[in-house]
């Protein structure tokens, strides 16, 4: 069987590495751009939902979000109807950085899909969504304290 996950992992690491270098000039460190982008796209999201969306544990998310908050890129706010849960919002500074992140993502997508027809792009996307669904089931299983039976 082909080891597709190595290829997927390699692509993800390469793109992450490129983004980390390019976002250094706007003071975003390893992976922070992902958190900021998702907060900008989902203003009012709570930390647990964001961690789930990015498939990271809550502690990892908390650390990244604390750094973004310290940099003035996001804010945490209680809502009037719920004084227990803080919601995450991009600040004006965070919103001004988001277009840079979005442009980089669009460029990386265009580069990665270069030479593929529109139909091939749809096929790749659909296949990867199916792979993600399969892996997601295991991710939830393991994150719930279970061990997979190899």
C-alpha positions as a Python dict, from the first residue, in 0.01 Angstrom:
ca = {
    (1, 'X'): (0, 0, 0),
    (2, 'X'): (123, 348, -85),
    (3, 'X'): (226, 560, 213),
    (4, 'X'): (5, 857, 136),
    (5, 'X'): (33, 998, 489),
    (6, 'X'): (405, 1063, 444),
    (7, 'X'): (330, 1270, 136),
    (8, 'X'): (51, 1460, 314),
    (9, 'X'): (277, 1519, 615),
    (10, 'X'): (562, 1637, 396),
    (11, 'X'): (337, 1885, 215),
    (12, 'X'): (198, 2013, 546),
    (13, 'X'): (545, 2058, 698),
    (14, 'X'): (678, 2234, 388),
    (15, 'X'): (388, 2478, 377),
    (16, 'X'): (408, 2537, 753),
    (17, 'X'): (780, 2605, 726),
    (18, 'X'): (729, 2850, 438),
    (19, 'X'): (455, 3034, 628),
    (20, 'X'): (666, 3053, 944),
    (21, 'X'): (949, 3219, 751),
    (22, 'X'): (720, 3457, 565),
    (23, 'X'): (515, 3555, 870),
    (24, 'X'): (824, 3625, 1079),
    (25, 'X'): (822, 3985, 954),
    (26, 'X'): (474, 4037, 1104),
    (27, 'X'): (583, 3870, 1431),
    (28, 'X'): (377, 3556, 1396),
    (29, 'X'): (566, 3254, 1517),
    (30, 'X'): (521, 2884, 1458),
    (31, 'X'): (164, 2813, 1370),
    (32, 'X'): (16, 3127, 1528),
    (33, 'X'): (-113, 3235, 1188),
    (34, 'X'): (-351, 2937, 1190),
    (35, 'X'): (-508, 3046, 1518),
    (36, 'X'): (-538, 3408, 1411),
    (37, 'X'): (-691, 3313, 1077),
    (38, 'X'): (-954, 3092, 1240),
    (39, 'X'): (-1043, 3359, 1498),
    (40, 'X'): (-1080, 3613, 1216),
    (41, 'X'): (-1300, 3371, 1022),
    (42, 'X'): (-1502, 3275, 1332),
    (43, 'X'): (-1525, 3583, 1557),
    (44, 'X'): (-1670, 3488, 1893),
    (45, 'X'): (-1543, 3129, 1881),
    (46, 'X'): (-1455, 2978, 2218),
    (47, 'X'): (-1115, 2825, 2289),
    (48, 'X'): (-1240, 2465, 2300),
    (49, 'X'): (-1415, 2499, 1964),
    (50, 'X'): (-1100, 2650, 1814),
    (51, 'X'): (-885, 2366, 1950),
    (52, 'X'): (-1128, 2116, 1797),
    (53, 'X'): (-1127, 2302, 1465),
    (54, 'X'): (-747, 2299, 1450),
    (55, 'X'): (-721, 1945, 1591),
    (56, 'X'): (-494, 2045, 1879),
    (57, 'X'): (-529, 1995, 2251),
    (58, 'X'): (-662, 2276, 2467),
    (59, 'X'): (-326, 2343, 2633),
    (60, 'X'): (-157, 2397, 2297),
    (61, 'X'): (-438, 2628, 2192),
    (62, 'X'): (-421, 2821, 2520),
    (63, 'X'): (-49, 2885, 2478),
    (64, 'X'): (-83, 3008, 2119),
    (65, 'X'): (-383, 3225, 2204),
    (66, 'X'): (-206, 3380, 2503),
    (67, 'X'): (79, 3486, 2272),
    (68, 'X'): (-166, 3633, 2019),
    (69, 'X'): (-342, 3819, 2298),
    (70, 'X'): (-9, 3950, 2432),
    (71, 'X'): (72, 4077, 2082),
    (72, 'X'): (-263, 4258, 2067),
    (73, 'X'): (-393, 4046, 1778),
    (74, 'X'): (-691, 3891, 1958),
    (75, 'X'): (-901, 3967, 2263),
    (76, 'X'): (-1100, 3744, 2495),
    (77, 'X'): (-1438, 3876, 2600),
    (78, 'X'): (-1721, 3755, 2817),
    (79, 'X'): (-2063, 3779, 2658),
    (80, 'X'): (-2354, 3938, 2839),
    (81, 'X'): (-2545, 3609, 2851),
    (82, 'X'): (-2253, 3394, 2971),
    (83, 'X'): (-2000, 3520, 3224),
    (84, 'X'): (-1813, 3187, 3238),
    (85, 'X'): (-1702, 3148, 2879),
    (86, 'X'): (-1470, 3391, 2708),
    (87, 'X'): (-1511, 3433, 2336),
    (88, 'X'): (-1223, 3511, 2104),
    (89, 'X'): (-1226, 3809, 1872),
    (90, 'X'): (-966, 3958, 1643),
    (91, 'X'): (-855, 4306, 1735),
    (92, 'X'): (-816, 4580, 1475),
    (93, 'X'): (-448, 4486, 1456),
    (94, 'X'): (-542, 4118, 1407),
    (95, 'X'): (-793, 4205, 1136),
    (96, 'X'): (-525, 4408, 956),
    (97, 'X'): (-291, 4106, 951),
    (98, 'X'): (-555, 3860, 831),
    (99, 'X'): (-544, 3967, 461),
    (100, 'X'): (-171, 3885, 456),
    (101, 'X'): (-243, 3537, 592),
    (102, 'X'): (-525, 3491, 344),
    (103, 'X'): (-308, 3598, 48),
    (104, 'X'): (-35, 3354, 154),
    (105, 'X'): (-292, 3074, 178),
    (106, 'X'): (-435, 3153, -165),
    (107, 'X'): (-86, 3165, -315),
    (108, 'X'): (11, 2834, -153),
    (109, 'X'): (-312, 2673, -276),
    (110, 'X'): (-251, 2797, -630),
    (111, 'X'): (109, 2673, -622),
    (112, 'X'): (14, 2332, -480),
    (113, 'X'): (-262, 2279, -736),
    (114, 'X'): (-68, 2415, -1032),
    (115, 'X'): (-111, 2200, -1342),
    (116, 'X'): (-424, 2024, -1215),
    (117, 'X'): (-751, 2061, -1401),
    (118, 'X'): (-1059, 2192, -1224),
    (119, 'X'): (-1195, 1836, -1217),
    (120, 'X'): (-870, 1701, -1069),
    (121, 'X'): (-877, 1970, -799),
    (122, 'X'): (-1231, 1864, -707),
    (123, 'X'): (-1124, 1500, -699),
    (124, 'X'): (-823, 1572, -477),
    (125, 'X'): (-1039, 1778, -240),
    (126, 'X'): (-1310, 1512, -220),
    (127, 'X'): (-1059, 1233, -162),
    (128, 'X'): (-876, 1431, 106),
    (129, 'X'): (-1206, 1510, 280),
    (130, 'X'): (-1276, 1138, 294),
    (131, 'X'): (-927, 1071, 434),
    (132, 'X'): (-981, 1346, 690),
    (133, 'X'): (-1311, 1193, 796),
    (134, 'X'): (-1145, 855, 848),
    (135, 'X'): (-858, 1000, 1050),
    (136, 'X'): (-1091, 1227, 1246),
    (137, 'X'): (-1277, 927, 1388),
    (138, 'X'): (-949, 785, 1520),
    (139, 'X'): (-841, 1128, 1649),
    (140, 'X'): (-1157, 1158, 1859),
    (141, 'X'): (-1121, 799, 1979),
    (142, 'X'): (-760, 849, 2094),
    (143, 'X'): (-825, 1199, 2239),
    (144, 'X'): (-1096, 1037, 2452),
    (145, 'X'): (-829, 826, 2621),
    (146, 'X'): (-860, 515, 2409),
    (147, 'X'): (-590, 323, 2224),
    (148, 'X'): (-622, 194, 1874),
    (149, 'X'): (-583, -180, 1823),
    (150, 'X'): (-318, -228, 1555),
}
